């Protein structure tokens, strides 16, 4: 489990826990949300877009070279 930012925590408290911070659409089984390295939830597909500005959150146990 990753950490969430203060910004995401505020979104959660406003009922936006399952809403993408990038595009405002809900996460679904086909388009799940994932945490960015900044601790906000966005659709996982945003990580692989050609002009991606989001990076996935690294696991704490994962070796980073």
C-alpha positions, 0 to 999 in steps of 0.5 A: 500500500502506498502513501497518499498526499494531503491533496489526495486526502482532502479529495477523499474527504470530499467523496472523490476517492474513486475519481481520477485527479487528472481527468475527473472520471471515476475509476472502474474495473476496466480503467482502475486508479493507481497512485502516482509518485506524488501520492494522488490517484489517477487512471493507470493508463495515464502513466503510459500516455505519450506525453505522460506527466505522471509516474507510478508510485514505487513500492517501498520494497522495490530496488531503485537503481 
